[in-house]
Amino acid sequence: MRTTGSGALDATAIGGNGTVGGHRFVNSQRRPVLWRNGVVGDPLSTVPAGFALDWLSDDERTLVGVESRRPVEYDCG
């Protein structure tokens, strides 16, 4: 795993409008985030830090991943 200059840790999903979902370090904690145009557009502060983002819907409103070893879905609409 490699951290880039913007703090990106990894990218794991891409939405229909080009938003990239993944993880980065925020205050020394690995967190799920969404990037738009190369910058964090949504820090997903209402999503638990333990959520591992795997998929982002085409309309970029639904996040799917794993939390506590269980599949989880979050609606960002």
CORHU-V552989 format. One record per residue. N is the residue number from 1. RES is the residue in one small letter. SS is DSSP state (@ for helix, = for strand, . for the rest). OMEGA is omega in degrees with one decimal (* if undefined). BURIAL is 1 if it has 16 or more other ideal C-beta (glycine too) atoms within 10 Angstrom, else 0. Layout:
BEGIN
N	RES	SS	OMEGA	BURIAL
N	RES	SS	OMEGA	BURIAL
END
This chain:
BEGIN
1	m	.	-176.4	0
2	r	.	176.6	0
3	t	.	178.1	0
4	t	.	-178.7	0
5	g	.	-179.1	0
6	s	.	-179.7	0
7	g	.	179.8	0
8	a	=	178.0	1
9	l	=	175.0	1
10	d	=	175.4	0
11	a	=	-173.4	0
12	t	=	-176.4	1
13	a	=	175.0	1
14	i	=	-178.8	1
15	g	.	-176.9	1
16	g	.	-179.8	0
17	n	.	177.1	0
18	g	.	175.4	0
19	t	.	-179.3	1
20	v	=	177.1	1
21	g	=	179.0	1
22	g	=	-175.5	1
23	h	=	173.7	1
24	r	=	177.1	1
25	f	=	175.3	0
26	v	=	-176.7	1
27	n	.	177.4	0
28	s	.	179.5	0
29	q	=	177.3	0
30	r	=	-175.9	0
31	r	=	171.6	1
32	p	=	179.5	1
33	v	=	173.3	1
34	l	=	177.0	1
35	w	=	172.7	1
36	r	=	-179.6	0
37	n	.	174.7	0
38	g	.	177.4	0
39	v	=	178.5	0
40	v	=	179.9	1
41	g	=	178.7	0
42	d	=	-179.9	1
43	p	.	179.7	0
44	l	.	-176.6	1
45	s	.	178.3	0
46	t	.	178.1	0
47	v	.	-178.2	1
48	p	.	-179.7	0
49	a	.	-178.8	0
50	g	.	179.8	0
51	f	.	177.3	1
52	a	=	-176.7	0
53	l	=	179.5	1
54	d	=	-173.2	0
55	w	=	178.0	0
56	l	=	-176.3	1
57	s	.	-180.0	1
58	d	.	178.3	0
59	d	.	175.2	0
60	e	.	179.1	1
61	r	.	-177.5	0
62	t	=	176.3	0
63	l	=	177.7	1
64	v	=	179.6	1
65	g	=	-176.5	1
66	v	=	176.2	0
67	e	=	-177.7	1
68	s	.	178.1	0
69	r	.	177.8	0
70	r	=	176.4	0
71	p	=	-176.8	0
72	v	=	176.4	1
73	e	=	176.2	0
74	y	=	176.7	1
75	d	=	-179.8	0
76	c	.	-176.4	0
77	g	.	*	0
END
